[in-house]
């Protein structure tokens, strides 16, 4: 009897074991019936990460009521793999705390991300399933659910741009010298005291030096004669004409002294009558107590006779005007206009080469722009900073050239020296550009965002940061309509292929990356002629792109194409 009970127990135990194994085997054999929808269909990297969203669907009669499945997505590639986090499901009879999949079917949604590495660019996303049913455990065959990884976002060109503060060099500098002859009330004769005045002496000296200097060209001269607005209009007009004539004789005498001829095209003499505008300006600048009242009178009446009468009615005020304002309006103003001609480009180069210390600061800064050679520019900015150590533009110029030479540490030092002299928007942009080149996105963004009046360079640099952070709409806002490779890249990352192509076609000096992105557009549009033709142009300009293209999933459909193979090998 005991033997019979023992055999019966063994029978039921064997039945349970066989039932468990049979349940797991069935789930393994039917694993192909499980559906995995992956978003995106081909994995992509953004902001240095690969994000995966999976929706798994189990059909009816698949999931054993007592089974537990641990599903682990794994990104695999030649020579390596990275597992994402696992998700565990359980049958409806299991009392654990996992997601339940009922016998009549069910689904799960899963999201995870992993850091991107360059060797992931040709990879496969698989799922590994570990199943348990009671005391039995089984690994299902790995199942591929997606390809990866499109790394187009990594093609951002980190050509952070500094701002160069230019020179203020002017080859032709206009200059004007004036001198006034003042008259006694109701008179037009020039007094000897006026001819001996310091005003006329300075005017005479200016004229003599201008004529003697071969780099100064006389352009025009003239006289404007006025009367004060405190008498009859007819009298004042006659006085203005007489003063024009007498001051004209003075100016003619000065021209004869230096052998300058008064030609019609060079010389003008005008009698302008009563000088109400001059009266108003002098009154506004004065400390006369009732000046606001007089100014209101001026604004109320357009008739000069009415103006004069109303002002004279204010007897006390008029006496103060007669002492302080009106005498300054009885005058003729003599004027000489000249142009000072600076050194030509050839002269600047020659002087710089022979003795650069003869050049002033603006000439030095301008001379730096005359050379294409970056080392020569660096030499000039360095010498300028030594001659003019308070010139922040010289130190800034050093930094800009060092960036172009790829010497980021030296550029940073130069910009910091400039910042010690002036902490302004330009320096914030340029130190931000350096931080971007160093890979310090947080510092770069802090500096660039602090620029009060952003330049195109500032917006461009902020656009690069936004791409690296996968903030593509923000990057597009910074770039605007710039015909730049990075702007086209943003459009691609927003799946706006037509706009990307438009930008690429508008780039004035296409580079290798211009053609490469055009090839990507062609591949996305399934235009083989565009894709392969542009790719051929890209690798001609930069052979290193061959290796990249060989594993770029944007060209996945061409990996076995003979023309593609010939281009990238």
Phi and psi in degrees as a GROMACS rama.xvg file:
@    title "Ramachandran Plot"
@    xaxis  label "Phi"
@    yaxis  label "Psi"
@TYPE xy
-64.1201  -37.1568  UNK-2
-63.676  -39.891  UNK-3
-61.9985  -44.2984  UNK-4
-62.3536  -39.0633  UNK-5
-63.9803  -44.6974  UNK-6
-64.1512  -36.6871  UNK-7
-66.9766  -38.1264  UNK-8
-64.0545  -43.233  UNK-9
-61.0795  -37.7387  UNK-10
-62.5693  -47.1011  UNK-11
-68.0466  -35.1759  UNK-12
-63.816  -43.6897  UNK-13
-63.0929  -38.1573  UNK-14
-63.6169  -41.0434  UNK-15
-65.1274  -44.5171  UNK-16
-61.3734  -45.7961  UNK-17
-64.6997  -36.0048  UNK-18
-65.9257  -42.9797  UNK-19
-63.3988  -50.1929  UNK-20
-61.7305  -38.7053  UNK-21
-64.4611  -38.0646  UNK-22
-65.0116  -43.3616  UNK-23
-68.1303  -41.0196  UNK-24
-61.1253  -41.3241  UNK-25
-63.5963  -43.4112  UNK-26
-63.6405  -39.6785  UNK-27
-65.3653  -44.6529  UNK-28
-66.92  -29.6349  UNK-29
-96.4944  10.9122  UNK-30
-59.5879  -25.8574  UNK-31
-67.7838  -15.9103  UNK-32
-80.248  -13.8452  UNK-33
-74.5862  134.374  UNK-34
-105.954  131.655  UNK-35
-119.499  117.591  UNK-36
-105.053  119.24  UNK-37
-107.251  135.249  UNK-38
-122.188  123.614  UNK-39
-73.2178  163.085  UNK-40
-61.0985  -41.4619  UNK-41
-108.966  125.121  UNK-42
-61.4673  149.554  UNK-43
-132.302  156.352  UNK-44
-110.504  136.018  UNK-45
-140.056  136.679  UNK-46
53.1538  34.3363  UNK-47
78.3637  13.1221  UNK-48
-133.04  154.297  UNK-49
-109.443  113.028  UNK-50
-102.264  136.906  UNK-51
-127.604  131.886  UNK-52
-120.619  125.077  UNK-53
-124.304  133.318  UNK-54
-115.395  115.051  UNK-55
-102.781  136.799  UNK-56
-125.78  123.543  UNK-57
-100.535  129.795  UNK-58
-73.7104  167.492  UNK-59
-62.7892  147.344  UNK-60
66.6655  17.6569  UNK-61
-96.3358  -49.6066  UNK-62
-84.0794  117.903  UNK-63
-65.2252  139.221  UNK-64
-60.3984  -25.5008  UNK-65
-109.941  11.3606  UNK-66
-91.3544  154.196  UNK-67
-127.256  125.996  UNK-68
-116.436  129.154  UNK-69
-107.022  115.043  UNK-70
-105.008  125.675  UNK-71
-123.921  109.886  UNK-72
-71.4605  138.624  UNK-73
-135.27  127.873  UNK-74
-91.379  120.408  UNK-75
-119.569  147.946  UNK-76
-150.894  173.357  UNK-77
-63.3262  113.64  UNK-78
93.3532  4.51602  UNK-79
-176.789  173.216  UNK-80
-161.138  159.133  UNK-81
-137.795  125.209  UNK-82
-87.5709  138.89  UNK-83
-87.5374  176.592  UNK-84
-68.0073  153.073  UNK-85
-90.685  157.86  UNK-86
-129.049  139.223  UNK-87
-117.105  133.112  UNK-88
-117.763  155.327  UNK-89
-137.395  152.968  UNK-90
-71.4828  166.924  UNK-91
-69.1864  -16.5712  UNK-92
-91.7977  -8.46465  UNK-93
-78.9855  137.899  UNK-94
-97.2328  7.68501  UNK-95
-72.394  -179.691  UNK-96
-107.959  45.0428  UNK-97
-102.748  173.05  UNK-98
-66.4982  134.886  UNK-99
-92.6524  131.908  UNK-100
-114.121  118.185  UNK-101
-78.369  165.421  UNK-102
-62.4975  -31.5838  UNK-103
-86.3484  14.0658  UNK-104
106.766  166.86  UNK-105
177.44  -179.032  UNK-106
-147.304  167.363  UNK-107
-140.81  154.424  UNK-108
-123.073  137.044  UNK-109
-136.199  138.297  UNK-110
-139.663  134.925  UNK-111
-159.428  165.691  UNK-112
-146.005  154.026  UNK-113
-135.013  153.617  UNK-114
-63.2412  140.51  UNK-115
-86.242  138.532  UNK-116
-125.675  154.165  UNK-117
-63.2004  -28.0036  UNK-118
-75.1859  -3.4869  UNK-119
-81.4465  -4.35041  UNK-120
-63.6839  -30.7007  UNK-121
-116.147  102.521  UNK-122
-151.345  172.866  UNK-123
-131.99  140.07  UNK-124
-96.1005  119.478  UNK-125
-118.55  163.292  UNK-126
-116.185  135.634  UNK-127
-110.476  131.13  UNK-128
-118.767  125.822  UNK-129
-109.826  122.801  UNK-130
-112.962  142.695  UNK-131
-132.969  136.055  UNK-132
-139.786  108.479  UNK-133
56.8639  -120.24  UNK-134
-95.8853  9.65067  UNK-135
-106.51  147.371  UNK-136
-137.496  143.148  UNK-137
-151.242  138.658  UNK-138
-96.864  126.651  UNK-139
-79.5998  163.074  UNK-140
-65.354  137.894  UNK-141
-56.7163  146.618  UNK-142
-131.235  122.58  UNK-143
-75.5985  133.798  UNK-144
-123.827  -12.964  UNK-145
-165.642  161.556  UNK-146
-102.787  164.294  UNK-147
-166.06  172.302  UNK-148
-125.659  129.044  UNK-149
-71.7704  122.463  UNK-150
-115.56  31.9942  UNK-151
-60.0334  -30.8527  UNK-152
-63.7474  -22.2357  UNK-153
-78.8811  -4.66188  UNK-154
-82.2391  4.78986  UNK-155
-56.6577  132.545  UNK-156
-89.5257  113.377  UNK-157
-87.3633  67.9353  UNK-158
-103.785  59.3276  UNK-159
-51.2027  138.528  UNK-160
-113.281  122.245  UNK-161
-83.601  165.589  UNK-162
-107.093  128.427  UNK-163
-94.27  126.088  UNK-164
-89.4337  116.424  UNK-165
-74.9656  177.791  UNK-166
-82.2611  168.333  UNK-167
-113.361  26.6782  UNK-168
-66.4738  132.174  UNK-169
-125.232  122.13  UNK-170
-70.3413  -37.519  UNK-171
-116.734  116.489  UNK-172
-114.322  111.815  UNK-173
-72.7076  143.75  UNK-174
-145.231  142.408  UNK-175
-125.702  137.459  UNK-176
-123.577  129.486  UNK-177
-120.75  154.531  UNK-178
-149.962  143.078  UNK-179
-112.621  145.034  UNK-180
-110.943  122.969  UNK-181
-100.624  145.65  UNK-182
-119.494  157.523  UNK-183
-77.2193  152.418  UNK-184
-53.665  131.704  UNK-185
63.6218  21.2729  UNK-186
-124.463  157.465  UNK-187
-130.59  1.74943  UNK-188
-80.3862  144.889  UNK-189
-87.182  120.787  UNK-190
-76.7851  152.169  UNK-191
-61.723  -33.0107  UNK-192
-63.3075  -30.5867  UNK-193
-73.1488  -38.4143  UNK-194
-67.6233  -25.1514  UNK-195
-98.0012  8.09389  UNK-196
-71.195  154.816  UNK-197
-62.4164  -30.8868  UNK-198
-59.9383  -48.95  UNK-199
-69.5972  -33.3746  UNK-200
-63.7937  -43.2184  UNK-201
-65.3175  -39.7275  UNK-202
-63.419  -43.4462  UNK-203
-62.9126  -43.5341  UNK-204
-63.6145  -42.5208  UNK-205
-59.3746  -44.8851  UNK-206
-63.7166  -44.0933  UNK-207
-61.8936  -44.4413  UNK-208
-68.8878  -35.8848  UNK-209
-64.5418  -42.0794  UNK-210
-67.8109  -36.038  UNK-211
-75.9801  -24.8396  UNK-212
-86.4181  119.006  UNK-213
-69.1435  -15.1357  UNK-214
-95.8205  11.031  UNK-215
-118.728  130.925  UNK-216
-117.854  124.743  UNK-217
-72.4363  126.951  UNK-218
-105.408  -40.5391  UNK-219
-166.169  162.903  UNK-220
-148.576  160.165  UNK-221
-173.539  171.047  UNK-222
-131.264  137.88  UNK-223
-125.113  116.593  UNK-224
-108.171  141.484  UNK-225
-134.534  164.894  UNK-226
-127.298  153.81  UNK-227
-79.4068  146.03  UNK-228
-84.5643  56.6261  UNK-229
-129.273  25.2132  UNK-230
-148.773  -177.525  UNK-231
-59.5039  147.339  UNK-232
-61.7895  -42.6047  UNK-233
-61.2359  -41.7066  UNK-234
-63.6658  -44.7204  UNK-235
-66.1426  -36.5986  UNK-236
-65.4999  -41.1937  UNK-237
-66.1361  -40.4002  UNK-238
-63.136  -42.3176  UNK-239
-61.341  -39.7224  UNK-240
-66.9774  -42.9195  UNK-241
-65.3094  -39.8474  UNK-242
-66.7998  -34.4828  UNK-243
-59.815  -43.3954  UNK-244
-66.7593  -43.0304  UNK-245
-72.3966  -37.7547  UNK-246
-72.6506  -27.2586  UNK-247
-63.3172  -38.7234  UNK-248
-66.5004  -36.1289  UNK-249
-65.0288  -46.2607  UNK-250
-67.6571  -38.0491  UNK-251
-60.9584  -38.9177  UNK-252
-63.1151  -40.2918  UNK-253
-67.1044  -37.0188  UNK-254
-67.6321  -40.2449  UNK-255
-62.77  -36.4386  UNK-256
-57.4617  -33.5504  UNK-257
-110.974  14.4151  UNK-258
61.1203  43.9819  UNK-259
-110.737  130.62  UNK-260
-89.7258  136.236  UNK-261
-86.8923  89.5564  UNK-262
-85.2491  161.185  UNK-263
-62.8426  -39.0158  UNK-264
-71.9733  -17.6937  UNK-265
-98.3969  -28.3407  UNK-266
-125.842  137.968  UNK-267
-135.256  147.019  UNK-268
-135.795  124.872  UNK-269
-127.986  141.247  UNK-270
-106.337  115.798  UNK-271
-107.339  7.16053  UNK-272
67.6999  -147.42  UNK-273
-67.4095  134.271  UNK-274
-101.906  76.3972  UNK-275
-68.7182  -37.2989  UNK-276
-64.2456  -43.0505  UNK-277
-62.2096  -39.4403  UNK-278
-58.6185  -46.2512  UNK-279
-63.445  -44.5131  UNK-280
-62.8478  -45.9686  UNK-281
-64.4244  -37.1293  UNK-282
-65.4834  -42.8056  UNK-283
-62.1194  -32.5504  UNK-284
-86.2381  -8.85206  UNK-285
-85.1669  174.882  UNK-286
-109.123  21.3402  UNK-287
-63.8713  131.429  UNK-288
-61.9907  -40.7318  UNK-289
-99.6546  27.3703  UNK-290
-63.1146  -33.4373  UNK-291
-64.6388  -38.2597  UNK-292
-64.1801  -43.2944  UNK-293
-66.6528  -38.6418  UNK-294
-64.132  -34.794  UNK-295
-65.8518  -38.3771  UNK-296
-61.8809  -43.2615  UNK-297
-60.2347  -37.0433  UNK-298
-79.0799  -22.074  UNK-299
-82.3449  -30.5982  UNK-300
-121  129.387  UNK-301
-93.498  -22.8086  UNK-302
-74.8993  119.107  UNK-303
-61.585  -33.5419  UNK-304
-67.432  -40.0835  UNK-305
-65.1436  -42.1469  UNK-306
-56.277  -50.2339  UNK-307
-61.532  -42.4406  UNK-308
-64.3044  -43.0253  UNK-309
-64.9006  -39.185  UNK-310
-68.7696  -40.2602  UNK-311
-66.1384  -24.9941  UNK-312
-66.029  -24.4288  UNK-313
-87.9491  79.3071  UNK-314
-55.1883  -50.0512  UNK-315
-63.0743  -41.0793  UNK-316
-66.0964  -41.6795  UNK-317
-63.4454  -35.5341  UNK-318
-61.9849  -38.4798  UNK-319
-68.9066  -38.335  UNK-320
-62.8243  -41.4126  UNK-321
-63.0469  -29.3116  UNK-322
-86.5976  -38.259  UNK-323
-105.383  -30.8826  UNK-324
-108.555  -53.5439  UNK-325
-60.9251  -36.9627  UNK-326
-61.287  -27.9645  UNK-327
-76.4898  -11.3984  UNK-328
-95.7313  -11.1118  UNK-329
-89.1138  87.4329  UNK-330
-157.852  165.719  UNK-331
-124.391  136.078  UNK-332
-108.151  118.322  UNK-333
-95.3094  139.317  UNK-334
-138.226  138.093  UNK-335
-124.283  130.519  UNK-336
-113.239  126.022  UNK-337
-128.391  166.901  UNK-338
-125.606  125.024  UNK-339
-90.6306  121.906  UNK-340
-95.552  117.99  UNK-341
-81.2217  -177.779  UNK-342
-68.1796  146.517  UNK-343
-75.2546  169.686  UNK-344
-59.6808  -43.0782  UNK-345
-64.0488  -39.8788  UNK-346
-64.9834  -40.0539  UNK-347
-63.1389  -42.9587  UNK-348
-62.1273  -42.8446  UNK-349
-65.8013  -45.9886  UNK-350
-64.8332  -40.2863  UNK-351
-60.794  -42.8632  UNK-352
-69.0541  -33.5426  UNK-353
-87.7634  -46.1914  UNK-354
-160.839  88.8495  UNK-355
-66.7979  -16.0777  UNK-356
-68.5543  -13.168  UNK-357
-73.3543  -17.6606  UNK-358
-88.7594  143.92  UNK-359
-83.3259  179.305  UNK-360
-61.1836  -46.3559  UNK-361
-66.4829  -36.7114  UNK-362
-65.6769  -38.6756  UNK-363
-63.9561  -48.0614  UNK-364
-62.1004  -37.8231  UNK-365
-69.2455  -39.3089  UNK-366
-58.9848  -34.5907  UNK-367
-59.6157  -29.5941  UNK-368
-78.1029  -10.7426  UNK-369
-83.0775  -6.20676  UNK-370
-115.892  139.116  UNK-371
-85.8749  -30.8436  UNK-372
-64.5948  121.36  UNK-373
-65.6194  -35.1795  UNK-374
-67.2801  -35.5132  UNK-375
-66.3024  -43.2715  UNK-376
-58.5002  -44.3368  UNK-377
-61.1184  -39.9369  UNK-378
-61.3189  -44.1513  UNK-379
-67.7023  -45.5091  UNK-380
-62.8895  -36.8329  UNK-381
-65.0871  -45.041  UNK-382
-65.4426  -36.4667  UNK-383
-63.3234  -41.8246  UNK-384
-65.3781  -29.0568  UNK-385
-76.4231  -39.2791  UNK-386
-74.5556  -34.7123  UNK-387
-127.941  74.8869  UNK-388
-66.4354  -8.63783  UNK-389
-96.8566  5.49377  UNK-390
-89.8939  101.722  UNK-391
-67.437  -25.1375  UNK-392
-65.756  -31.8931  UNK-393
-66.8441  -47.2956  UNK-394
-64.562  -38.3774  UNK-395
-63.1921  -40.0708  UNK-396
-61.4497  -40.0492  UNK-397
-57.9605  -46.5962  UNK-398
-62.4197  -42.2485  UNK-399
-61.3587  -44.5419  UNK-400
-66.1345  -39.5823  UNK-401
-63.4467  -36.4742  UNK-402
-60.7849  -45.2698  UNK-403
-65.9333  -28.8531  UNK-404
-82.4228  -7.05104  UNK-405
84.7179  10.7072  UNK-406
-94.6346  79.875  UNK-407
-66.4238  -42.0964  UNK-408
-62.6095  -42.9194  UNK-409
-66.6879  -37.0398  UNK-410
-62.879  -43.2563  UNK-411
-60.9151  -42.9007  UNK-412
-62.1843  -42.5922  UNK-413
-65.6241  -43.0547  UNK-414
-65.1497  -35.7797  UNK-415
-67.0494  -36.1373  UNK-416
-63.8556  -41.5397  UNK-417
-63.523  -38.5979  UNK-418
-64.9463  -31.7427  UNK-419
-64.6318  -22.8236  UNK-420
-93.45  -41.3094  UNK-421
-148.941  121.572  UNK-422
-99.3586  93.5627  UNK-423
-129.343  -176.549  UNK-424
-59.4973  -38.6707  UNK-425
-60.0352  -46.9561  UNK-426
-68.0443  -37.069  UNK-427
-62.3678  -43.0024  UNK-428
-61.0092  -45.9013  UNK-429
-70.7425  -38.321  UNK-430
-69.5222  -31.6668  UNK-431
-64.8493  -39.9299  UNK-432
-62.9617  -40.4007  UNK-433
-63.1946  -45.4364  UNK-434
-60.2854  -37.4998  UNK-435
-64.7968  -43.122  UNK-436
-65.5356  -29.5319  UNK-437
-80.0477  -9.07959  UNK-438
88.5238  7.4413  UNK-439
-91.7336  83.8956  UNK-440
-65.1724  -37.7735  UNK-441
-63.6396  -46.9238  UNK-442
-65.7617  -40.2918  UNK-443
-61.6008  -45.8727  UNK-444
-66.7186  -37.9631  UNK-445
-62.2786  -45.8813  UNK-446
-67.5217  -47.1166  UNK-447
-67.7697  -34.9793  UNK-448
-71.9093  -17.3045  UNK-449
-85.557  -3.74134  UNK-450
-69.5569  120.636  UNK-451
-70.7586  -39.747  UNK-452
-123.814  86.6804  UNK-453
-62.0669  138.323  UNK-454
-92.8707  176.306  UNK-455
-61.7109  -33.5808  UNK-456
-65.2525  -41.869  UNK-457
-60.8752  -47.863  UNK-458
-62.6955  -37.6974  UNK-459
-63.4827  -45.3479  UNK-460
-63.8314  -41.8051  UNK-461
-64.2263  -32.6762  UNK-462
-63.3598  -40.7311  UNK-463
-61.3377  -45.029  UNK-464
-59.5553  -44.228  UNK-465
-62.534  -38.1123  UNK-466
-61.8188  -47.085  UNK-467
-62.4519  -26.6276  UNK-468
-93.8155  6.15125  UNK-469
62.6196  27.7944  UNK-470
-98.9227  74.9174  UNK-471
-72.2834  -36.4441  UNK-472
-64.8106  -39.9363  UNK-473
-64.9081  -41.2426  UNK-474
-62.0563  -43.0937  UNK-475
-60.2907  -36.8871  UNK-476
-65.0095  -39.578  UNK-477
-67.9829  -40.2435  UNK-478
-76.0283  -31.1938  UNK-479
58.933  -124.902  UNK-480
-102.476  19.3015  UNK-481
-58.5269  130.176  UNK-482
-84.2076  75.9434  UNK-483
-129.909  150.855  UNK-484
-56.2163  -45.6683  UNK-485
-64.5532  -30.8054  UNK-486
-68.469  -40.1736  UNK-487
-63.719  -38.9116  UNK-488
-60.3108  -42.4642  UNK-489
-58.4982  -43.611  UNK-490
-61.5422  -39.2526  UNK-491
-63.2562  -42.1978  UNK-492
-69.5272  -18.5894  UNK-493
-95.5884  8.8708  UNK-494
59.8449  31.2418  UNK-495
-105.884  78.2039  UNK-496
-68.1591  -34.6187  UNK-497
-67.3266  -43.4757  UNK-498
-66.1131  -36.3586  UNK-499
-60.9984  -43.4679  UNK-500
-65.4337  -39.7021  UNK-501
-60.8575  -44.7915  UNK-502
-64.2066  -44.4145  UNK-503
-61.0023  -38.4823  UNK-504
-70.1735  -19.4585  UNK-505
-93.8857  -2.68754  UNK-506
-70.9805  124.762  UNK-507
-70.5078  -38.7771  UNK-508
-123.275  85.3196  UNK-509
-61.5265  138.449  UNK-510
-109.9  -177.084  UNK-511
-59.7407  -40.7019  UNK-512
-68.8139  -28.4716  UNK-513
-57.4049  -49.5905  UNK-514
-68.9664  -35.3036  UNK-515
-64.7943  -45.0952  UNK-516
-66.9929  -32.028  UNK-517
-64.084  -37.0318  UNK-518
-63.8376  -38.7314  UNK-519
-62.6956  -43.6377  UNK-520
-58.3216  -45.6552  UNK-521
-59.9901  -41.617  UNK-522
-64.6973  -41.4377  UNK-523
-67.1718  -33.7664  UNK-524
-84.6518  1.83984  UNK-525
56.0746  36.3794  UNK-526
-103.017  93.066  UNK-527
-63.2212  -35.8637  UNK-528
-62.1722  -47.8045  UNK-529
-64.9333  -47.2368  UNK-530
-60.8286  -51.0438  UNK-531
-76.711  -34.1058  UNK-532
-65.5224  -45.1119  UNK-533
-67.7191  -37.4184  UNK-534
-63.7377  -38.8239  UNK-535
-62.2827  -41.5475  UNK-536
-64.9724  -38.5478  UNK-537
-63.0686  -47.3168  UNK-538
-74.142  -22.0181  UNK-539
-66.0108  -37.774  UNK-540
-81.4054  -29.1472  UNK-541
-146.875  98.0554  UNK-542
-63.2988  -22.7209  UNK-543
-65.2801  -19.1451  UNK-544
-71.1753  -15.7313  UNK-545
-59.359  -50.4611  UNK-546
-62.2749  -39.663  UNK-547
-65.7463  -45.2431  UNK-548
-63.418  -31.4993  UNK-549
-58.7855  -27.8613  UNK-550
-120.907  20.8591  UNK-551
-89.7347  114.194  UNK-552
-65.7626  -12.8622  UNK-553
-59.4347  -27.6622  UNK-554
-107.064  22.2478  UNK-555
-54.4062  -36.7889  UNK-556
-69.321  -13.8598  UNK-557
-103.633  2.80362  UNK-558
-58.3061  -26.7573  UNK-559
-107.222  8.94741  UNK-560
-80.254  131.283  UNK-561
-62.3291  -41.0656  UNK-562
-64.8603  -44.2067  UNK-563
-59.3414  -46.2591  UNK-564
-60.0266  -40.1538  UNK-565
-68.3592  -29.7979  UNK-566
-73.6949  -41.3211  UNK-567
-93.3856  -2.88772  UNK-568
